[in-house]
């Protein structure tokens, strides 16, 4: 008997909603049924971020470092301007009408600047002035913080200098607070992630040049459900627990008599999926012979 030869099964949001309602012994009948299910999907995905490490949501991000600048966005933050060529890396820019400020960390193109998190809010169309170069340009678009705010956590980081990657250790909030001189310069060897709504990556020592790059693996948010024709950004091995989880969430609102049944199935499916979704590496044990008898 021939098989289908197809491996493209990928339910969209509406199909997951139908499956979940059927597991609750119900049918999707109104637009509000879809709306409440979509809201439950997004809440469930937020809970998954608290459940553990989702391997498919890890992204490697690189940020160019600037001399004596120790605080960086916990993701990519680039603004679009009329022209960037006359500005200098590591200088402060100020908005003419907003009075907001930020530090330039790199100049990726002729019309873009990578910056630190602004103090204040830049206004689209205002003039930006460099503190040391005295150059001016116009902000061409509102600052987009979505990349930074999608960061849940940073798993590991390295600093690249002269083509060599150097591992940097992670500090706790208390350890970072107790560094006596946070402006000490050198090759960064430690980092602290201030997990605000817009996360801040703090490096120590602060960079002593403009050529280093910090590269880090960050855990990012899963895409929202949004339109019902969208597929969901989870790998196929998580399809069963996604459907089971949505059914459980809906049962709380629509089928309370099935809550325990559906919750048990959901937790079982999720545990199985997350157990499989782990980092795999070779592991070996070498016995110690210090106290052995020969």
C-alpha positions as CSV (number, residue, x, y, z in Angstrom):
1,X,0.0,0.0,0.0
2,X,1.4,3.4,-1.0
3,X,1.8,6.2,1.5
4,X,0.9,9.8,0.8
5,X,4.5,11.0,0.5
6,X,3.2,14.2,2.1
7,X,4.5,15.8,5.3
8,X,2.9,19.2,5.0
9,X,0.1,18.9,7.6
10,X,0.0,22.3,9.4
11,X,-3.4,23.3,10.9
12,X,-4.3,26.9,10.9
13,X,-5.7,28.8,13.9
14,X,-9.3,28.1,12.8
15,X,-8.7,24.3,12.6
16,X,-7.1,24.3,16.1
17,X,-10.2,26.2,17.4
18,X,-12.6,23.7,15.8
19,X,-10.6,20.7,17.2
20,X,-10.5,22.3,20.7
21,X,-14.3,23.0,20.7
22,X,-15.0,19.4,19.6
23,X,-12.9,18.1,22.5
24,X,-15.1,20.2,24.8
25,X,-18.2,18.6,23.2
26,X,-19.1,21.9,21.5
27,X,-19.2,23.5,18.1
28,X,-17.9,26.9,16.9
29,X,-21.1,28.9,16.1
30,X,-20.3,32.6,16.5
31,X,-17.6,35.1,15.8
32,X,-17.2,35.5,19.6
33,X,-16.3,31.8,19.8
34,X,-13.4,32.4,17.6
35,X,-12.4,35.6,19.4
36,X,-12.4,34.0,22.9
37,X,-10.4,31.0,21.5
38,X,-7.8,33.2,19.9
39,X,-7.4,35.1,23.2
40,X,-6.9,31.7,25.0
41,X,-4.2,30.7,22.4
42,X,-2.2,33.9,23.1
43,X,-2.5,33.4,26.9
44,X,-1.4,29.8,26.5
45,X,1.7,30.7,24.4
46,X,2.6,33.3,27.1
47,X,2.4,30.5,29.7
48,X,4.7,28.3,27.5
49,X,7.4,30.9,27.9
50,X,7.3,30.2,31.7
51,X,7.3,26.5,31.3
52,X,10.8,26.1,30.1
53,X,13.1,26.4,27.1
54,X,11.4,26.3,23.7
55,X,14.3,25.4,21.4
56,X,12.6,26.8,18.2
57,X,12.4,30.3,19.8
58,X,16.2,30.7,20.2
59,X,17.7,33.4,18.0
60,X,21.4,34.4,17.7
61,X,21.7,38.2,17.8
62,X,24.8,40.3,17.2
63,X,25.4,43.9,18.4
64,X,28.4,46.1,17.5
65,X,29.9,47.6,20.7
66,X,30.9,51.2,21.1
67,X,33.7,52.7,23.2
68,X,32.7,53.3,26.9
69,X,29.1,52.3,26.2
70,X,28.1,49.6,28.7
71,X,24.3,49.4,28.2
72,X,22.7,48.0,25.1
73,X,19.2,46.9,24.0
74,X,18.4,43.2,24.7
75,X,17.8,42.8,20.9
76,X,18.2,44.8,17.7
77,X,17.4,48.5,17.9
78,X,18.0,50.5,14.7
79,X,16.5,53.9,13.7
80,X,16.0,55.2,10.2
81,X,17.3,58.6,9.4
82,X,17.8,60.9,6.4
83,X,21.6,60.4,6.5
84,X,24.0,58.9,9.0
85,X,27.4,59.4,7.4
86,X,28.4,62.5,9.3
87,X,27.8,61.0,12.7
88,X,30.3,59.3,15.0
89,X,30.0,56.0,16.8
90,X,29.7,56.4,20.6
91,X,28.4,60.0,20.4
92,X,25.0,61.0,21.9
93,X,22.2,62.2,19.7
94,X,19.4,64.5,20.9
95,X,16.0,65.1,19.4
96,X,15.2,68.8,18.7
97,X,11.6,68.7,19.8
98,X,11.4,65.7,22.2
99,X,14.8,66.3,23.9
100,X,15.2,62.5,23.9
101,X,18.7,61.2,23.9
102,X,20.5,58.0,22.9
103,X,24.0,56.8,22.1
104,X,25.0,55.6,18.6
105,X,26.5,52.1,18.8
106,X,27.1,51.6,15.1
107,X,26.2,53.0,11.6
108,X,24.9,49.9,9.7
109,X,24.0,51.9,6.5
110,X,23.8,55.4,5.1
111,X,20.3,55.8,6.4
112,X,20.3,53.9,9.7
113,X,21.8,54.0,13.2
114,X,22.0,51.4,15.8
115,X,21.4,53.0,19.2
116,X,21.1,52.4,22.9
117,X,17.6,52.5,24.5
118,X,16.5,56.2,24.3
119,X,16.0,58.3,27.4
120,X,12.7,59.9,26.5
121,X,10.7,59.3,23.3
122,X,11.9,60.4,19.9
123,X,9.4,62.0,17.6
124,X,9.1,61.0,14.0
125,X,10.3,63.8,11.7
126,X,12.3,65.7,14.3
127,X,15.9,66.7,13.9
128,X,18.6,64.7,15.6
129,X,21.9,66.4,16.5
130,X,25.2,64.7,17.3
131,X,26.9,65.9,20.5
132,X,30.5,65.6,19.3
133,X,30.1,65.8,15.5
134,X,27.4,68.5,15.5
135,X,25.9,66.6,12.5
136,X,22.2,66.8,12.0
137,X,19.6,64.6,10.3
138,X,15.9,63.9,10.4
139,X,14.3,60.9,12.0
140,X,12.4,59.2,9.2
141,X,10.3,56.7,11.1
142,X,9.1,56.0,14.6
143,X,11.5,53.9,16.7
144,X,10.5,50.2,16.6
145,X,11.2,48.4,19.9
146,X,9.5,45.1,18.9
147,X,12.7,43.2,18.5
148,X,14.0,44.2,21.9
149,X,10.6,43.6,23.7
150,X,10.4,40.1,22.1
151,X,13.4,39.1,24.2
152,X,12.4,36.8,27.1
153,X,15.9,35.9,28.3
154,X,19.5,35.6,27.1
155,X,20.9,32.0,27.4
156,X,24.6,32.6,26.7
157,X,26.8,35.3,25.2
158,X,30.3,35.8,23.7
159,X,32.3,38.9,22.8
160,X,34.1,38.7,19.4
161,X,37.5,40.5,19.2
162,X,39.9,40.1,16.3
163,X,38.0,37.1,15.0
164,X,38.1,35.2,18.3
165,X,35.0,34.5,20.4
166,X,35.4,35.0,24.2
167,X,32.8,33.6,26.5
168,X,31.3,36.0,29.0
169,X,29.7,35.1,32.3
170,X,26.3,36.1,33.5
171,X,25.9,38.2,36.6
172,X,22.9,38.4,38.9
173,X,21.2,41.8,39.7
174,X,23.0,41.8,43.1
175,X,26.4,40.9,41.6
176,X,26.1,43.7,39.0
177,X,25.0,46.2,41.6
178,X,28.1,45.4,43.7
179,X,30.6,46.1,41.0
180,X,32.6,49.0,42.5
181,X,33.4,50.8,39.2
182,X,30.9,50.1,36.4
183,X,32.7,52.4,34.0
184,X,36.0,50.4,34.0
185,X,37.0,49.7,30.4
186,X,38.4,46.7,28.8
187,X,37.2,43.6,26.9
188,X,33.7,42.8,28.3
189,X,33.9,39.5,30.3
190,X,30.5,39.6,32.1
191,X,26.9,40.6,31.4
192,X,23.7,41.3,33.3
193,X,20.3,41.3,31.6
194,X,17.9,43.7,33.2
195,X,14.6,42.0,32.3
196,X,12.4,45.0,31.9
197,X,9.5,45.3,29.4
198,X,12.2,46.6,27.1
199,X,15.2,44.5,28.3
200,X,18.6,46.1,28.8
201,X,21.9,44.2,28.3
202,X,24.6,45.6,30.7
203,X,28.3,44.7,29.9
204,X,31.3,44.8,32.2
205,X,33.9,46.0,31.8
206,X,32.6,48.5,29.3
207,X,34.1,48.2,25.8
208,X,37.4,50.0,25.2
209,X,36.9,50.2,21.4
210,X,34.4,50.3,18.6
211,X,35.5,46.9,17.0
212,X,34.1,44.3,19.4
213,X,30.8,42.5,18.8
214,X,28.6,40.9,21.4
215,X,26.8,37.8,20.1
216,X,24.1,36.2,22.3
217,X,21.5,33.4,22.1
218,X,18.2,34.9,23.2
219,X,14.9,33.3,23.9
220,X,12.1,35.2,22.1
221,X,8.3,35.3,22.1
222,X,6.2,32.9,20.0
223,X,4.3,34.8,17.4
224,X,0.7,35.7,18.3
225,X,-2.2,33.9,16.7
226,X,-3.9,37.0,15.1
227,X,-5.7,36.0,11.9
228,X,-7.7,32.7,11.9
229,X,-6.1,31.7,8.6
230,X,-2.6,32.0,10.1
231,X,-0.7,28.9,11.0
232,X,1.0,28.9,14.5
233,X,4.8,29.2,15.0
234,X,5.3,25.9,16.7
235,X,7.0,22.8,15.3
236,X,4.9,19.8,14.3
237,X,5.9,17.8,17.4
238,X,4.0,20.4,19.5
239,X,0.8,20.1,17.5
240,X,-0.9,17.6,19.8
241,X,-0.1,19.6,23.0
242,X,-1.2,22.8,21.3
243,X,-4.6,21.3,20.5
244,X,-4.9,19.7,24.0
245,X,-3.9,23.0,25.7
246,X,-6.4,25.1,23.8
247,X,-9.2,22.5,24.6
248,X,-8.2,22.8,28.3
249,X,-8.2,26.6,28.3
250,X,-11.6,26.6,26.6
251,X,-13.1,24.0,29.0
252,X,-12.5,26.4,31.9
253,X,-14.9,28.8,30.2
254,X,-17.3,26.6,28.3
255,X,-17.1,23.0,29.5
256,X,-16.2,22.9,33.3
257,X,-17.3,19.2,33.5
258,X,-14.3,18.3,31.3
259,X,-11.6,20.4,33.0
260,X,-9.9,17.6,34.8
261,X,-9.9,15.3,31.8
262,X,-8.6,17.9,29.4
263,X,-6.1,19.3,31.9
264,X,-4.5,15.9,32.5
265,X,-4.3,15.2,28.7
266,X,-2.7,18.6,28.1
267,X,-0.1,18.3,30.9
268,X,0.8,14.8,29.6
269,X,1.1,16.0,26.0
270,X,3.1,19.1,27.0
271,X,5.5,17.2,29.2
272,X,6.2,14.7,26.4
273,X,6.8,17.4,23.9
274,X,9.1,19.5,26.1
275,X,11.0,16.4,27.2
276,X,11.8,15.8,23.5
277,X,12.5,19.5,22.8
278,X,15.8,19.7,24.6
279,X,19.4,20.3,23.7
280,X,21.3,17.1,23.0
281,X,25.0,16.7,23.3
282,X,27.5,13.8,23.9
283,X,28.1,13.0,27.5
284,X,30.9,11.0,28.9
285,X,32.0,10.1,32.4
286,X,35.7,9.4,33.3
287,X,36.2,7.4,36.5
288,X,38.7,8.8,39.0
289,X,41.6,6.5,39.9
290,X,42.9,8.4,42.9
291,X,41.6,5.9,45.4
292,X,41.5,2.8,43.3
293,X,43.4,-0.4,44.1
294,X,45.6,-2.0,41.5
